[in-house]
């Protein structure tokens, strides 16, 4: 536990050194060009906000009840097996 004591003492000091003014481009460089559809360049906050595709919202579509799958007429054997040599469909197993 003693090796972590300096880390615990230094961590709040480092956290207190946060930036208190808006970000500016590096000297000699300009801000990135504005997107084609915008009339003005993006602000720093707009550039740092991730687009919705970067963190999509979660879709909670829970399965409420079991449903039997219907036969799929497009479920065919692999092309390298002739149709008459296709393996028979699996039979239902007994419940455990």
PyMOL commands that set and color helices and strands:
alter all, ss='L'
color gray80, all
select helices_A, chain A and resi 2-15+44-48+52-55+83-85
alter helices_A, ss='H'
color red, helices_A
deselect
rebuild
show_as cartoon
